[in-house]
Amino acid sequence: MTEKLITLSDASTTVAEAFRALRTNLIYNDIDEKLCTLLVTMPAPESDAGSKATLVANLAVTMAQSSRRTLLVDCDLRHPQQHEIWGIPNDRGLSGVLSSGDEVRAAEVGVEHLSVLAAGPRPDNPADLLGSRQMEDLIDQLRGQADFVLFDAPPVLAVTDAALLAAHMDGVILVLNTGQTRRDHAERARELLERVRARVIGAVLNNAPVDTSISPY
């Protein structure tokens, strides 16, 4: 594991508490409709694109820490990062499940209630795989294997991957990076997601300055 997992390395920080607040908002987002599958994406590629993958990983940790069976799936088949964050092999993963019918083998990562499915080797046709009937069936399968399934997806405006996946999710979160994400990109990304009838439940402002006026409790 890396120092990027602040929810494990220093759970008492303001940043870690922010992830717990995000967890609470997601769990109680809609009492009448359970949120099980959640896609996390960003509007466009940015210089700090790795922050999205780090955010997903930390959110997965906080979900698992609440004793919920949590599965993190790296759907960024073009530029996968979850295997690097968690220090797990990437020689097999989602791409093999979709293209060759490999068995789903999510890795145990040393966090109770949490497992991670790596992206696997980059295929020639990422969008075709992620938009396939096999992917739809896999999403349904994973619903029965975890209380909460997080999907780390590529940027919405860069490729069609995120939009293809979003249509089959219970919810979508857009990650906006302070000082990097352009307003017009965020608006276009939301419009594109709504066009495929995705349920955009909110946005997360990443790398925002910490409010030091609030003292730790």
N, C-alpha and C positions, 0 to 999 in steps of 0.2 A: 504493500500500500504506500501511498505518497502523502506528503504534507498537505495535499489539496483537500483531504478529508478532515476538515476542521471539526465536524460533528463527532469524530472519533478521537482526534488528537487533543482537543480542548473544548469539551462540551459546555464549559462555563462561560464562554465568550458571548458577546452580543451577537456575533454572526451566527453562532450555533443556535442561539435563542430565536433568531429570525427564521431559521429553517423549521424550528418547532412551531412557530406561529403559522408558517405556511402550511405545515402538516395539519394543524387544527382547522385552518380555513378550508382545506380540501376535504377533510373528513366530514365537516359539517356544512359543506357547500350547498347541498340540496338534500334535505332529510327524506323527501319522497322518492328520490332516485339515487340509488347507490352508485358511487363512483369507483369503478374497479380498474378500468384501463385508461391510462392518461398519457397523451403524447406531449412531449416537451420539445419545442423547436424555437427558432429565432427567425426574424424577418429576412436577413441577408447575411452573407459571409462578412466577418469583421476580423480585425487584427487580433482580437482577443476571443476568437471563436471557441477556444478551449474552455472558456468560462461556462458555457452551456453544459458541456459534458460534466464539469465539476459540480455544477448546481444539481444536475440530475442525480449524480452519485451521492451527494450529501442529503438530498431529499429522500433517496432510497434508504439511507442509514436511519434517518429519523423515523421513517415509517416502520422499519424493522424494530427500532427501539421501543415502539409502542405495542410490541408483541403481535404485529400483523405480518402474516406471511407475505413477503415482498419479493418480487422478481423484477430485475432490471434487464431490459433487452436493448442491445446496441443495434439500432436500425440505420446507423450512418455507415452504409456499406462502402462509401467512397472514401471517407476519412474517419475511420473508427478510432475512438480514444478510450473507451471504457476498459479495454484489456490492459492499457498502459496504466491507468489510474489504479486498477486493482491488482496489477502484477500477475495476470493470468494468461495462459496461452491463447493465441488467436488463430491457430491452425485449423480449428473447426468452430462452427457456430451457426448463426442464423442463415448465412448464405448457403451452407451445406444442407441445412434442414429444408430450405425452399427449393434448391436446385437438384439435390440428389436424394431427398427423402431421408436424410440422416436423422437419427434419434435426437430429440431435444436433450442436451446435456448441459444444463446450467451449472456453473462452477460455484462451489462453496467458497466464501471469501473471508471466513473468520468472524463474521458478524451474525449472531443468532437471528434466525428468521429471514435472512437475506441470501439470495443467490443471484448470479449474473450470467446472462447468456451473451457471449461475445459476438461480434459481427461475423467473424470468420473471414477467409480469404476474399479479396475483392472479386466480384463476378463481372462478366462483360456487360450484363444487362440489369443493373440495380433497380431501375424503375419498373421493369417488367416483372421482376421477382416480388417487389414490394406491393405491386398492384395486382398480383395473381390471386386466383382462388385458393391456392395453397396458403397464402398469407392470411386470408380471411379465416380459413379453417384453423390456422395456428392461433390466431387471436382468440377465437372461441375456445380452443383447447386450453390455452393459458389461463383463461378466466376461471377454469375449474381447478387450477393448481395453486392459486395464490389469492390472497385477499386484495392485493394491490399490485398491478403490473404497470411499470413505467417504461415507456418507449422513448429512447433518445434518437431524435430524427434530425436530418440535415435541414439547413435553412429553407424556408418556404419559397423565396423568390429565386433561388439559385437553380433548383431542380424540382421536378414534380413529385419526388418521393414523399415529402411531408404531406402534401395535399391528398395523395392516394391513400396514405395511412389514416389521416385524420377523419376521413369519412366513416371509418369503422370503430372509432374510439368513443368512449363515454365522455371524454373531455379533452381539451387542448389548452396548453399554456404557452404563451409567447414570452421568451426571455428578451428583455431589452437592456442593453448595456449603456450605462451612464457615459455620456460624452462620445459615444460611437454610433448607436442606432439612430438612423435618420427618421424623422416623423413620417415622411412620405412612404418610406419603406414599411414602417409599422402599419400604416393605414392600408397600403396595398396588400400586405400579407394577410391582414384580417379579412379584407374583402375577398381574397382568393379562397381562404378557408371557409368563409360563409357561403361562397358559391358552391362548394361541395357539401354544404349542409353540415359542416363540422360544428361542434358545440364548443365555442371558445369561451372558457370559463373565467379567463383573466390573463393578466400579464404580471411578470415578476421583474422589478427593476434591480438589476445586478450591478455590483460595484459602486453602489451609492455611498456617499460619505456617511460615516457613523455619527449619529446624534449624541454627542458627548454631554448634552445637557440633562440626559436621563441617567441617573445613577443606578448601578446594579442593585437589585433588591436583596 
